[in-house]
Amino acid sequence: MKCRHCAHPLELVFLDLGFAPPSNAYLDAAALHRAESWFPLKLYTCTQCWLVQTEDHAGAHELFAADYAYFSSTSVSWLDHAACYSRDITRRLGLGAHSHVIEVASNDGYLLRNFVQAGISCLGIEPTASTAQAAERLGVPVLREFFGAALGRQLAAQGRSADLVIGNNVFAHVPDINDFTLGLREVLKPGGTVTLEFPHLMRLIEQAQFDTVYHEHYSYLSLGTTMSIFGRAGLRVFDVEELATHGGSLRVYGCHRGDPRVDAPAVAALLATEAAAGLQGAAAYQGFQARADRIKNDLLAFLIEQKRLGHRVAAYGAAAKGNTLLNYAGVRPDLLPYICDAAPSKQGRFTPGGHIPILEPAQLEKRRPDVVLVLPWNLVGEVTQQLGYIRGWGARFYTCVPGMKEA
C-alpha cells in the first residue's frame, strides 16, 4: 500500500485493531440473522508526509449508506458550537445577502440552518439520504453527492462558487484526500475562505484516543500534513485554531495560494508544537498499540468485576467510537446488556459487531443501572448533566479513555 497523499510506500504500523464492521453500520432485528461485513482496521504512518491512514478495504459507498444513522443535531453542545461558529465567521468575513456558503458533508442541516435563518445563500452537499432529508425539512438546499474535484468544477461552471466553503469532520472521512482538496480549490471564489475542522492527530496520540479509529476515518491529520495536502492542491493554510471538540480538534482557515492575506502567528506556533511532540519522527507513533491494549484490558476487567459483584451495567451513547472500543474488546450483551442513545435513528437497533440493543434514554429510569459507561467521552459533561438524576439511586458514571475513571 502507498500513501494516499504522497504515494510513499507504507511500512510503519501505527495501530492494528484486527477486524471490525463499519462503526456506523447499525443493524435492525432482521439483519441479526444475516452475515455481517467485517474489514481489517489497521493504521499506517507515512514516513514521508506523516499522514496516518487506514489500510484500504472498505469503500465510501459501503460506509456512508442511504440509512446513515449519525445525526449531528442530536448533541446540544454541537448545535451550540455550530451556531457560535456561524455567527463568528459571518462577522469575520462580512458575509451577507450577496454571499454564498457551501458546506461539504452538511449532515442534517445542524450548521447551515444558521445561514438560512440569516438570509445568506447556502448549499449543503451530503450523500446520505437520511440526513439530507432532515436538512431539507429545515429549508437547507442539499445536493446529494460525494464531493471531489469534478463536482467542484461543475458547481463553479454553473456560477455556484462559494465565498465560504465549510467542512466539519469530513476531511478525515474522504478516501481520496487529494481529489477532495482539489474540489475545495475549484469551488472557492477568488478571495474566498475554506474552513475545515477535524480531530488533531497530536491530541489523539497524547490522550490514547484509539477509539476514534474506524473505517469511516480514512485519515488522521496534523497541521503540518494538512498544509502539505493544501499546498499540492494550490491552497494555503493562513490561520488555525485549536478546539476542544472531539477530544481536541483543529479548525484550519485556507485560501488560494496567491491570496494576499498574511499567515497568522498561530500557524507557525502550532507547527513548532507539533515538531516538539515529534510528529515528524517515527518514535511518536511507536508504542501506541500497547496503550490501546491497556485500555481494552482495563475495560474488560472492569466489566467482569461489575458482573461478579452483581451490579447492573448500562452504557450511554451508541457512538461510532464506542463501537470501535467494544468490538476491539469483544464486549457482548453478557457484559453490557444495552446502550441508551438520544438519537431516534439508533433506537430499536443493534450495535454493529456486538449486537448490543440500543434503547431510548427513558430506559435508564426504568431499569435503574448501578453503573453507566459513557462511551462518547468527549460529551461526558453534557451527558452527566442531562442524566444527573441517576445519581439519585446511587448510580455512577464512568469513562474508559484514556483510562478507567469515575466521571
C-alpha positions as a Markdown table, in Angstrom:
| # | Residue | x | y | z |
|---|---|---|---|---|
| 1 | Met | 0.0 | 0.0 | 0.0 |
| 2 | Lys | 1.1 | 3.5 | -0.8 |
| 3 | Cys | 0.3 | 6.8 | 1.0 |
| 4 | Arg | -2.9 | 8.3 | -0.3 |
| 5 | His | -1.4 | 11.7 | -0.3 |
| 6 | Cys | 2.3 | 11.4 | -1.4 |
| 7 | Ala | 2.3 | 7.8 | -2.7 |
| 8 | His | 5.3 | 6.9 | -0.5 |
| 9 | Pro | 5.3 | 3.1 | 0.5 |
| 10 | Leu | 3.7 | 2.5 | 3.8 |
| 11 | Glu | 5.6 | 0.3 | 6.3 |
| 12 | Leu | 5.2 | 1.8 | 9.8 |
| 13 | Val | 2.2 | 0.3 | 11.5 |
| 14 | Phe | 0.6 | 2.7 | 14.0 |
| 15 | Leu | -2.3 | 0.6 | 15.2 |
| 16 | Asp | -3.9 | -2.7 | 14.4 |
| 17 | Leu | -7.4 | -3.4 | 15.8 |
| 18 | Gly | -7.9 | -6.6 | 13.9 |
| 19 | Phe | -11.2 | -6.9 | 12.0 |
| 20 | Ala | -14.4 | -4.9 | 12.7 |
| 21 | Pro | -17.6 | -3.9 | 10.9 |
| 22 | Pro | -18.1 | -0.3 | 9.9 |
| 23 | Ser | -18.8 | 1.6 | 13.1 |
| 24 | Asn | -21.9 | 3.3 | 11.9 |
| 25 | Ala | -23.5 | 0.2 | 10.3 |
| 26 | Tyr | -26.2 | -0.2 | 12.9 |
| 27 | Leu | -28.5 | -3.3 | 12.5 |
| 28 | Asp | -32.2 | -3.8 | 12.7 |
| 29 | Ala | -33.6 | -7.0 | 14.1 |
| 30 | Ala | -33.9 | -8.7 | 10.7 |
| 31 | Ala | -30.2 | -8.0 | 10.0 |
| 32 | Leu | -29.1 | -10.0 | 13.0 |
| 33 | His | -29.9 | -13.2 | 11.1 |
| 34 | Arg | -27.7 | -12.2 | 8.1 |
| 35 | Ala | -24.0 | -12.2 | 7.5 |
| 36 | Glu | -22.2 | -9.0 | 8.6 |
| 37 | Ser | -19.3 | -7.4 | 6.7 |
| 38 | Trp | -16.1 | -7.1 | 8.7 |
| 39 | Phe | -13.0 | -5.4 | 7.4 |
| 40 | Pro | -9.4 | -5.1 | 8.7 |
| 41 | Leu | -8.9 | -2.0 | 10.8 |
| 42 | Lys | -5.3 | -1.1 | 10.6 |
| 43 | Leu | -3.5 | 2.2 | 10.5 |
| 44 | Tyr | -0.1 | 3.1 | 8.9 |
| 45 | Thr | 2.0 | 6.2 | 9.2 |
| 46 | Cys | 3.6 | 7.6 | 6.1 |
| 47 | Thr | 7.3 | 8.3 | 7.0 |
| 48 | Gln | 7.5 | 11.0 | 4.3 |
| 49 | Cys | 4.5 | 13.3 | 4.8 |
| 50 | Trp | 3.4 | 11.8 | 8.2 |
| 51 | Leu | -0.2 | 11.2 | 7.2 |
| 52 | Val | -1.7 | 8.5 | 9.4 |
| 53 | Gln | -4.2 | 6.4 | 7.4 |
| 54 | Thr | -6.3 | 3.3 | 7.2 |
| 55 | Glu | -5.4 | 0.3 | 5.2 |
| 56 | Asp | -7.7 | 0.4 | 2.2 |
| 57 | His | -10.5 | -2.2 | 2.3 |
| 58 | Ala | -13.9 | -0.5 | 2.7 |
| 59 | Gly | -15.3 | 1.9 | 0.1 |
| 60 | Ala | -17.1 | 5.1 | 0.8 |
| 61 | His | -20.4 | 3.9 | -0.6 |
| 62 | Glu | -20.3 | 0.9 | 1.8 |
| 63 | Leu | -19.7 | 3.2 | 4.8 |
| 64 | Phe | -22.0 | 6.2 | 4.0 |
| 65 | Ala | -25.2 | 4.4 | 3.0 |
| 66 | Ala | -28.7 | 5.9 | 2.5 |
| 67 | Asp | -29.7 | 5.0 | 6.1 |
| 68 | Tyr | -26.7 | 6.5 | 7.7 |
| 69 | Ala | -27.5 | 6.8 | 11.4 |
| 70 | Tyr | -25.3 | 9.7 | 12.6 |
| 71 | Phe | -27.3 | 12.9 | 13.0 |
| 72 | Ser | -25.3 | 15.9 | 14.2 |
| 73 | Ser | -28.2 | 17.7 | 15.8 |
| 74 | Thr | -28.5 | 15.0 | 18.5 |
| 75 | Ser | -25.9 | 16.8 | 20.5 |
| 76 | Val | -26.9 | 20.1 | 22.1 |
| 77 | Ser | -23.3 | 21.1 | 22.6 |
| 78 | Trp | -22.5 | 20.5 | 18.9 |
| 79 | Leu | -25.5 | 22.6 | 17.9 |
| 80 | Asp | -24.2 | 25.4 | 20.1 |
| 81 | His | -20.7 | 25.0 | 18.6 |
| 82 | Ala | -22.2 | 25.3 | 15.1 |
| 83 | Ala | -24.2 | 28.4 | 16.0 |
| 84 | Cys | -21.2 | 30.1 | 17.5 |
| 85 | Tyr | -19.1 | 29.4 | 14.5 |
| 86 | Ser | -21.7 | 30.7 | 12.1 |
| 87 | Arg | -22.0 | 34.0 | 14.0 |
| 88 | Asp | -18.2 | 34.4 | 14.2 |
| 89 | Ile | -17.4 | 33.5 | 10.6 |
| 90 | Thr | -20.2 | 35.7 | 9.3 |
| 91 | Arg | -18.8 | 38.7 | 11.2 |
| 92 | Arg | -15.1 | 37.9 | 10.4 |
| 93 | Leu | -15.7 | 37.5 | 6.6 |
| 94 | Gly | -18.5 | 40.1 | 6.3 |
| 95 | Leu | -21.0 | 37.7 | 4.9 |
| 96 | Gly | -24.4 | 38.9 | 3.8 |
| 97 | Ala | -27.2 | 38.6 | 1.3 |
| 98 | His | -24.6 | 38.9 | -1.5 |
| 99 | Ser | -22.6 | 35.8 | -0.3 |
| 100 | His | -22.8 | 32.1 | -1.0 |
| 101 | Val | -21.8 | 29.4 | 1.5 |
| 102 | Ile | -21.2 | 25.7 | 0.7 |
| 103 | Glu | -20.9 | 23.1 | 3.4 |
| 104 | Val | -19.5 | 19.7 | 2.4 |
| 105 | Ala | -20.9 | 16.8 | 4.4 |
| 106 | Ser | -23.7 | 19.0 | 5.7 |
| 107 | Asn | -25.4 | 16.1 | 7.5 |
| 108 | Asp | -28.8 | 17.1 | 8.9 |
| 109 | Gly | -28.5 | 20.8 | 8.5 |
| 110 | Tyr | -27.2 | 21.4 | 12.0 |
| 111 | Leu | -24.9 | 24.2 | 10.8 |
| 112 | Leu | -26.4 | 25.6 | 7.6 |
| 113 | Arg | -29.7 | 26.2 | 9.3 |
| 114 | Asn | -28.0 | 29.3 | 10.9 |
| 115 | Phe | -27.2 | 30.7 | 7.4 |
| 116 | Val | -30.7 | 30.1 | 6.2 |
| 117 | Gln | -32.1 | 32.0 | 9.2 |
| 118 | Ala | -29.6 | 34.8 | 8.5 |
| 119 | Gly | -30.8 | 35.1 | 4.9 |
| 120 | Ile | -27.4 | 34.0 | 3.4 |
| 121 | Ser | -27.5 | 31.8 | 0.3 |
| 122 | Cys | -26.2 | 28.3 | 1.1 |
| 123 | Leu | -25.9 | 24.8 | -0.3 |
| 124 | Gly | -25.3 | 21.6 | 1.5 |
| 125 | Ile | -23.5 | 18.7 | -0.1 |
| 126 | Glu | -24.5 | 15.4 | 1.6 |
| 127 | Pro | -24.5 | 11.9 | 0.1 |
| 128 | Thr | -26.6 | 10.2 | 2.8 |
| 129 | Ala | -30.3 | 10.4 | 2.1 |
| 130 | Ser | -31.4 | 10.1 | 5.7 |
| 131 | Thr | -29.6 | 13.2 | 6.9 |
| 132 | Ala | -30.1 | 15.1 | 3.7 |
| 133 | Gln | -33.9 | 14.8 | 4.1 |
| 134 | Ala | -33.7 | 16.2 | 7.6 |
| 135 | Ala | -31.7 | 19.2 | 6.4 |
| 136 | Glu | -34.2 | 19.9 | 3.6 |
| 137 | Arg | -37.0 | 20.0 | 6.2 |
| 138 | Leu | -35.1 | 22.9 | 7.8 |
| 139 | Gly | -35.1 | 24.7 | 4.5 |
| 140 | Val | -31.5 | 23.9 | 3.6 |
| 141 | Pro | -30.9 | 23.1 | -0.1 |
| 142 | Val | -29.0 | 19.9 | -0.5 |
| 143 | Leu | -27.1 | 18.3 | -3.3 |
| 144 | Arg | -26.9 | 14.5 | -2.7 |
| 145 | Glu | -23.4 | 13.8 | -4.0 |
| 146 | Phe | -20.0 | 12.8 | -2.9 |
| 147 | Phe | -17.7 | 15.8 | -3.2 |
| 148 | Gly | -14.5 | 16.0 | -5.2 |
| 149 | Ala | -12.7 | 17.9 | -8.0 |
| 150 | Ala | -15.3 | 17.1 | -10.7 |
| 151 | Leu | -18.2 | 18.3 | -8.6 |
| 152 | Gly | -16.2 | 21.4 | -7.6 |
| 153 | Arg | -15.6 | 22.3 | -11.2 |
| 154 | Gln | -19.2 | 21.6 | -12.1 |
| 155 | Leu | -20.5 | 23.9 | -9.4 |
| 156 | Ala | -18.1 | 26.7 | -10.5 |
| 157 | Ala | -19.1 | 26.3 | -14.1 |
| 158 | Gln | -22.7 | 26.8 | -13.0 |
| 159 | Gly | -21.9 | 30.0 | -11.3 |
| 160 | Arg | -22.2 | 28.5 | -7.8 |
| 161 | Ser | -18.7 | 29.2 | -6.5 |
| 162 | Ala | -18.5 | 29.9 | -2.8 |
| 163 | Asp | -17.3 | 32.8 | -0.6 |
| 164 | Leu | -17.0 | 30.3 | 2.2 |
| 165 | Val | -16.6 | 26.5 | 2.0 |
| 166 | Ile | -17.1 | 24.6 | 5.2 |
| 167 | Gly | -16.1 | 21.1 | 6.0 |
| 168 | Asn | -16.7 | 19.9 | 9.6 |
| 169 | Asn | -15.4 | 16.4 | 10.4 |
| 170 | Val | -15.3 | 15.4 | 6.7 |
| 171 | Phe | -11.6 | 15.9 | 5.8 |
| 172 | Ala | -10.7 | 12.7 | 7.6 |
| 173 | His | -13.6 | 10.8 | 6.0 |
| 174 | Val | -12.6 | 11.0 | 2.4 |
| 175 | Pro | -10.7 | 8.2 | 0.7 |
| 176 | Asp | -9.1 | 10.4 | -2.0 |
| 177 | Ile | -8.0 | 13.4 | 0.1 |
| 178 | Asn | -6.0 | 15.0 | -2.8 |
| 179 | Asp | -9.1 | 15.0 | -5.1 |
| 180 | Phe | -11.3 | 16.3 | -2.3 |
| 181 | Thr | -8.9 | 19.2 | -1.6 |
| 182 | Leu | -8.7 | 20.0 | -5.4 |
| 183 | Gly | -12.5 | 20.2 | -5.2 |
| 184 | Leu | -12.3 | 22.8 | -2.5 |
| 185 | Arg | -10.0 | 24.9 | -4.7 |
| 186 | Glu | -12.2 | 24.5 | -7.7 |
| 187 | Val | -15.4 | 25.7 | -6.0 |
| 188 | Leu | -13.8 | 28.5 | -4.0 |
| 189 | Lys | -14.1 | 32.1 | -5.3 |
| 190 | Pro | -11.0 | 34.3 | -5.6 |
| 191 | Gly | -10.6 | 35.8 | -2.2 |
| 192 | Gly | -12.8 | 33.1 | -0.6 |
| 193 | Thr | -12.2 | 31.1 | 2.5 |
| 194 | Val | -12.2 | 27.4 | 3.4 |
| 195 | Thr | -12.6 | 26.3 | 7.0 |
| 196 | Leu | -12.1 | 22.7 | 7.9 |
| 197 | Glu | -12.5 | 21.1 | 11.4 |
| 198 | Phe | -11.1 | 17.6 | 12.2 |
| 199 | Pro | -9.6 | 15.8 | 15.1 |
| 200 | His | -6.0 | 16.7 | 15.8 |
| 201 | Leu | -3.6 | 13.7 | 15.5 |
| 202 | Met | -1.4 | 15.2 | 18.2 |
| 203 | Arg | -4.2 | 15.0 | 20.7 |
| 204 | Leu | -5.2 | 11.5 | 19.6 |
| 205 | Ile | -1.7 | 10.3 | 20.4 |
| 206 | Glu | -1.4 | 12.3 | 23.7 |
| 207 | Gln | -4.7 | 11.0 | 25.1 |
| 208 | Ala | -4.6 | 7.5 | 23.6 |
| 209 | Gln | -7.9 | 8.1 | 21.7 |
| 210 | Phe | -7.7 | 4.9 | 19.8 |
| 211 | Asp | -11.5 | 4.5 | 19.8 |
| 212 | Thr | -11.7 | 7.4 | 17.3 |
| 213 | Val | -10.2 | 5.0 | 14.8 |
| 214 | Tyr | -12.8 | 3.5 | 12.5 |
| 215 | His | -13.2 | 2.7 | 8.8 |
| 216 | Glu | -15.0 | 6.0 | 8.1 |
| 217 | His | -11.9 | 7.8 | 9.2 |
| 218 | Tyr | -9.5 | 7.2 | 6.4 |
| 219 | Ser | -7.0 | 9.9 | 7.6 |
| 220 | Tyr | -5.6 | 11.2 | 10.9 |
| 221 | Leu | -4.2 | 14.6 | 10.5 |
| 222 | Ser | -1.7 | 17.1 | 11.9 |
| 223 | Leu | -1.4 | 20.7 | 10.8 |
| 224 | Gly | 1.9 | 20.0 | 9.1 |
| 225 | Thr | 0.4 | 17.3 | 6.9 |
| 226 | Thr | -2.7 | 19.3 | 6.2 |
| 227 | Met | -0.5 | 22.2 | 4.9 |
| 228 | Ser | 1.2 | 19.7 | 2.6 |
| 229 | Ile | -2.1 | 18.5 | 1.2 |
| 230 | Phe | -3.4 | 22.0 | 0.8 |
| 231 | Gly | -0.2 | 23.1 | -1.0 |
| 232 | Arg | -0.4 | 20.3 | -3.5 |
| 233 | Ala | -3.9 | 21.5 | -4.4 |
| 234 | Gly | -3.0 | 25.2 | -4.8 |
| 235 | Leu | -4.4 | 26.2 | -1.5 |
| 236 | Arg | -2.7 | 27.7 | 1.6 |
| 237 | Val | -3.5 | 27.5 | 5.3 |
| 238 | Phe | -3.3 | 31.0 | 6.7 |
| 239 | Asp | -4.8 | 30.5 | 10.2 |
| 240 | Val | -5.5 | 27.8 | 12.6 |
| 241 | Glu | -7.4 | 27.4 | 15.9 |
| 242 | Glu | -7.2 | 24.6 | 18.5 |
| 243 | Leu | -10.7 | 23.5 | 19.6 |
| 244 | Ala | -11.9 | 21.3 | 22.5 |
| 245 | Thr | -14.4 | 19.4 | 20.3 |
| 246 | His | -14.0 | 15.6 | 19.8 |
| 247 | Gly | -11.2 | 15.4 | 22.4 |
| 248 | Gly | -9.1 | 18.1 | 20.6 |
| 249 | Ser | -9.6 | 19.3 | 17.1 |
| 250 | Leu | -8.2 | 21.8 | 14.7 |
| 251 | Arg | -10.0 | 24.4 | 12.6 |
| 252 | Val | -7.9 | 25.5 | 9.7 |
| 253 | Tyr | -8.5 | 28.5 | 7.5 |
| 254 | Gly | -7.5 | 28.1 | 3.9 |
| 255 | Cys | -7.4 | 30.3 | 0.8 |
| 256 | His | -6.0 | 30.2 | -2.7 |
| 257 | Arg | -2.2 | 30.1 | -2.8 |
| 258 | Gly | -1.9 | 33.6 | -4.2 |
| 259 | Asp | -4.3 | 35.2 | -1.7 |
| 260 | Pro | -2.7 | 38.4 | -0.2 |
| 261 | Arg | -3.8 | 37.5 | 3.4 |
| 262 | Val | -0.8 | 37.1 | 5.7 |
| 263 | Asp | -0.3 | 33.9 | 7.7 |
| 264 | Ala | -1.4 | 34.3 | 11.3 |
| 265 | Pro | 1.2 | 33.7 | 14.0 |
| 266 | Ala | -0.8 | 30.7 | 15.3 |
| 267 | Val | 0.3 | 28.7 | 12.2 |
| 268 | Ala | 4.0 | 28.8 | 13.0 |
| 269 | Ala | 3.3 | 28.4 | 16.7 |
| 270 | Leu | 1.4 | 25.2 | 16.2 |
| 271 | Leu | 3.9 | 23.8 | 13.7 |
| 272 | Ala | 6.5 | 24.3 | 16.4 |
| 273 | Thr | 4.4 | 22.5 | 19.0 |
| 274 | Glu | 3.9 | 19.5 | 16.6 |
| 275 | Ala | 7.6 | 19.4 | 15.9 |
| 276 | Ala | 8.3 | 19.3 | 19.7 |
| 277 | Ala | 5.8 | 16.5 | 20.0 |
| 278 | Gly | 7.9 | 14.5 | 17.5 |
| 279 | Leu | 5.1 | 14.2 | 14.8 |
| 280 | Gln | 7.7 | 14.1 | 12.1 |
| 281 | Gly | 9.6 | 11.2 | 13.5 |
| 282 | Ala | 8.8 | 7.5 | 13.8 |
| 283 | Ala | 9.2 | 7.4 | 17.6 |
| 284 | Ala | 6.0 | 9.4 | 18.2 |
| 285 | Tyr | 4.0 | 6.6 | 16.6 |
| 286 | Gln | 5.6 | 3.6 | 18.2 |
| 287 | Gly | 4.1 | 2.2 | 21.4 |
| 288 | Phe | 0.6 | 3.4 | 20.7 |
| 289 | Gln | -0.6 | -0.2 | 20.3 |
| 290 | Ala | 0.4 | -1.1 | 23.8 |
| 291 | Arg | -1.6 | 1.9 | 25.2 |
| 292 | Ala | -4.7 | 0.8 | 23.3 |
| 293 | Asp | -4.4 | -2.7 | 24.6 |
| 294 | Arg | -4.1 | -1.5 | 28.2 |
| 295 | Ile | -7.4 | 0.5 | 27.8 |
| 296 | Lys | -9.1 | -2.5 | 26.3 |
| 297 | Asn | -7.9 | -4.8 | 29.0 |
| 298 | Asp | -8.8 | -2.4 | 31.8 |
| 299 | Leu | -12.4 | -2.1 | 30.4 |
| 300 | Leu | -12.8 | -5.9 | 30.3 |
| 301 | Ala | -11.5 | -6.2 | 33.8 |
| 302 | Phe | -13.9 | -3.5 | 35.0 |
| 303 | Leu | -17.0 | -5.1 | 33.3 |
| 304 | Ile | -16.2 | -8.5 | 34.5 |
| 305 | Glu | -15.7 | -7.2 | 38.1 |
| 306 | Gln | -19.1 | -5.4 | 37.9 |
| 307 | Lys | -20.7 | -8.6 | 36.8 |
| 308 | Arg | -19.0 | -10.6 | 39.6 |
| 309 | Leu | -20.3 | -8.0 | 42.1 |
| 310 | Gly | -23.9 | -8.4 | 40.7 |
| 311 | His | -24.0 | -4.7 | 39.6 |
| 312 | Arg | -26.3 | -3.7 | 36.8 |
| 313 | Val | -24.4 | -2.1 | 34.0 |
| 314 | Ala | -25.6 | 0.1 | 31.1 |
| 315 | Ala | -23.8 | 2.3 | 28.6 |
| 316 | Tyr | -24.9 | 5.7 | 27.2 |
| 317 | Gly | -24.2 | 6.9 | 23.7 |
| 318 | Ala | -24.1 | 4.4 | 20.8 |
| 319 | Ala | -21.3 | 6.4 | 19.2 |
| 320 | Ala | -19.0 | 5.1 | 16.5 |
| 321 | Lys | -16.1 | 5.5 | 18.9 |
| 322 | Gly | -17.9 | 3.3 | 21.4 |
| 323 | Asn | -18.4 | 0.6 | 18.7 |
| 324 | Thr | -14.7 | 0.6 | 17.9 |
| 325 | Leu | -13.9 | 0.1 | 21.6 |
| 326 | Leu | -16.5 | -2.5 | 22.3 |
| 327 | Asn | -15.6 | -4.6 | 19.2 |
| 328 | Tyr | -11.9 | -4.5 | 19.9 |
| 329 | Ala | -12.6 | -5.6 | 23.5 |
| 330 | Gly | -15.0 | -8.3 | 22.3 |
| 331 | Val | -17.8 | -6.9 | 24.6 |
| 332 | Arg | -21.2 | -8.5 | 24.1 |
| 333 | Pro | -24.6 | -8.3 | 25.8 |
| 334 | Asp | -23.5 | -10.7 | 28.6 |
| 335 | Leu | -21.2 | -7.9 | 29.9 |
| 336 | Leu | -23.1 | -4.9 | 28.6 |
| 337 | Pro | -26.8 | -5.7 | 28.2 |
| 338 | Tyr | -27.9 | -2.4 | 26.5 |
| 339 | Ile | -26.9 | 1.1 | 25.4 |
| 340 | Cys | -29.1 | 4.1 | 25.6 |
| 341 | Asp | -29.0 | 6.8 | 23.0 |
| 342 | Ala | -31.0 | 10.0 | 22.3 |
| 343 | Ala | -30.9 | 9.6 | 18.5 |
| 344 | Pro | -34.2 | 8.1 | 17.3 |
| 345 | Ser | -32.3 | 6.8 | 14.2 |
| 346 | Lys | -30.4 | 4.4 | 16.5 |
| 347 | Gln | -33.1 | 3.4 | 19.0 |
| 348 | Gly | -34.5 | -0.1 | 18.4 |
| 349 | Arg | -31.4 | -1.1 | 16.5 |
| 350 | Phe | -28.3 | -3.0 | 17.5 |
| 351 | Thr | -24.6 | -2.1 | 17.5 |
| 352 | Pro | -22.5 | -3.5 | 14.7 |
| 353 | Gly | -20.4 | -6.5 | 15.6 |
| 354 | Gly | -21.5 | -6.8 | 19.3 |
| 355 | His | -25.3 | -6.8 | 18.6 |
| 356 | Ile | -26.0 | -4.8 | 21.8 |
| 357 | Pro | -29.5 | -3.4 | 21.9 |
| 358 | Ile | -29.9 | 0.4 | 21.7 |
| 359 | Leu | -32.7 | 1.8 | 23.7 |
| 360 | Glu | -34.2 | 5.2 | 24.4 |
| 361 | Pro | -32.8 | 7.1 | 27.4 |
| 362 | Ala | -36.0 | 6.7 | 29.4 |
| 363 | Gln | -35.0 | 3.1 | 29.9 |
| 364 | Leu | -32.3 | 4.2 | 32.4 |
| 365 | Glu | -35.0 | 5.4 | 34.8 |
| 366 | Lys | -37.0 | 2.2 | 34.3 |
| 367 | Arg | -34.0 | -0.2 | 34.7 |
| 368 | Arg | -32.0 | 1.7 | 37.2 |
| 369 | Pro | -28.5 | 0.5 | 36.5 |
| 370 | Asp | -25.7 | 0.8 | 39.1 |
| 371 | Val | -23.1 | 1.8 | 36.6 |
| 372 | Val | -23.4 | 3.9 | 33.3 |
| 373 | Leu | -20.4 | 3.8 | 31.0 |
| 374 | Val | -20.3 | 6.9 | 28.9 |
| 375 | Leu | -18.9 | 5.9 | 25.5 |
| 376 | Pro | -18.7 | 9.3 | 23.8 |
| 377 | Trp | -16.2 | 10.6 | 26.4 |
| 378 | Asn | -15.9 | 13.9 | 24.5 |
| 379 | Leu | -19.5 | 14.7 | 25.6 |
| 380 | Val | -19.2 | 13.4 | 29.2 |
| 381 | Gly | -20.0 | 16.8 | 30.7 |
| 382 | Glu | -23.2 | 17.2 | 28.6 |
| 383 | Val | -24.2 | 13.6 | 29.3 |
| 384 | Thr | -23.7 | 13.7 | 33.1 |
| 385 | Gln | -25.6 | 16.9 | 33.3 |
| 386 | Gln | -28.6 | 15.6 | 31.3 |
| 387 | Leu | -28.6 | 12.3 | 33.1 |
| 388 | Gly | -27.7 | 13.5 | 36.6 |
| 389 | Tyr | -30.9 | 12.1 | 38.0 |
| 390 | Ile | -29.3 | 8.6 | 38.0 |
| 391 | Arg | -27.2 | 9.6 | 41.0 |
| 392 | Gly | -30.4 | 9.8 | 43.0 |
| 393 | Trp | -30.4 | 6.0 | 43.3 |
| 394 | Gly | -26.7 | 5.8 | 43.8 |
| 395 | Ala | -25.6 | 5.1 | 40.2 |
| 396 | Arg | -22.2 | 6.2 | 39.0 |
| 397 | Phe | -20.8 | 7.4 | 35.6 |
| 398 | Tyr | -17.6 | 6.0 | 34.2 |
| 399 | Thr | -15.4 | 6.7 | 31.1 |
| 400 | Cys | -12.6 | 4.5 | 29.9 |
| 401 | Val | -10.5 | 6.6 | 27.6 |
| 402 | Pro | -7.7 | 7.5 | 28.2 |
| 403 | Gly | -8.2 | 5.3 | 31.3 |
| 404 | Met | -11.0 | 4.0 | 33.5 |
| 405 | Lys | -12.3 | 6.7 | 35.8 |
| 406 | Glu | -15.5 | 7.8 | 37.5 |
| 407 | Ala | -17.0 | 10.9 | 35.9 |
